[in-house]
Amino acid sequence: MRILHLVHQYVPEHVGGTEIYTRLLASSQSQRGHQVTIFCRRSAAGTGEEVYTEGGVRVEVAWSGLYNPARRLLSTVHEPALIRSLERVLERSRPELAHIQHLMGLPAACTRLLQQRGIPFVITLHDYWWICANAQLLTHHSHQVCPGPRAFWNCAHCALARAGHSRLWPALPLLAGALAWRNQLLQQPLRVAQYLIAPTQFVRRWYSTQGIPPRKIVVLPHGIDPPPPALRASPRADGPVRLVYIGGIAWQKGIHVVLEALQGLEEKVELWIAGDESYDPAYTRRLRALATPNVRFLGLLAHTEVWETLAQADAVVVPSLWYETYSLITHEAFAAHVAVIASRLGALEEAVRDGIDGLLVPPGDVAAWRAAIVRLVDQPGLLATMRANTRPPMTVAEHVSRIESLYLAARSLRQTDD
């Protein structure tokens, strides 16, 4: 099958969950004999295109200006240079199906172009961007979890706070209207896609509350292969309880909550923190100021180093303050037979079985997090029990096979529509 993936940005310039997933899926599909192309946007001055091949996958990169929040919003509405680039990609690759990973910074008209050419497409809901311009359902003015648009006044308030212009309240009606228009523009691709893929039931339910027909949303977890046997975790005989955080270094990830909960437990518990500290330098400085001698910063890890770190962990902490859509590290921990202590929030509540393979803790509640950590210290057998109860996640091979079946069904639906 000739497959085209559309994604807002790509490695190596950007290394995030969506980008890593797209690369893994495209590579696996190429190894199965499919002809795979990736079309993505790059932030750069002027306009241009670049084409290269990576592991049998053809990567087509286009750019039309530097990337910033205002330009990103405008690009959703109108970006003729990127549309022309996509037209050329379609001529060269002649895809039988398109898989939209993300359209942030790409024009919504990309989907109209696919429709005009009779190319069926599916969309993976990696986050909440199709409804929430902030993508994470977190307000910039109050740092609270947001239930979604409320006549878009709350969205406008959030956008002004993000831009650093919270006091420009006279602009609220105009901005609310613009964001409502954006929402209407992006609802169309969701409604005409053959299928929407949600990584968890939580994501499916949330999008259903926003008017998206649940019958179109297929729940399909990401695929994760287990680590090599030599890198699988085994119970540690002695020393303090070792907690590990691996992920983004940003406020919404809640790392500061764990650091505050650890105060006074220096001799009983240690915490390793891995992630890109350059993403939010101010937040990194806050974390280092909170850190006690039992806290170790590991920096950004390569994938092999993630498995090596998990092999030395007693438990992984996922103290998120936002609605995670999947949490890759949670499922990697389970693949390595490591218990997970996570916020009782969003998809995390779906993934972790409280008291069985991990513990669920109220998000942001320092006292509750401290109590959960002390419980690991006071009940030495609990970690071993939870480790033994971990369930392996879906493998990459199984995930790719399920995706192939979905593609075939999407093509059949398109032919029926025609």
Secondary structure, DSSP 8 states (H G I E B T S, - for coil): -EEEEEES--TTT--SHHHHHHHHHHHHHHHTT-EEEEEEE--EEEEEEEEEEETTEEEEEEEEE---HHHHHHHHH--HHHHHHHHHHHHHH--SEEEES--TTS-THHHHHHHHTT--EEEE--SSTTT-TTSSSB-TTT--B--S-STTHHHHHHHHHHHT-TT-GGGHHHHHHHHHHHHHHHHHHHHHSSEEEESSHHHHHHHHHTT--GGGEEE---------GGGS-----SSSEEEEEES--SGGG-HHHHHHHTTT-TTTEEEEEES-TTSSHHHHHHHHHH--TTEEEEES--HHHHHHHHTT-SEEEE--SS--SS-HHHHHHHHTT-EEEEESSTHHHHH--BTTTEEEE-TT-HHHHHHHHHHHHH-HHHHHHHHHH------HHHHHHHHHHHHHHHHHHHHHH-
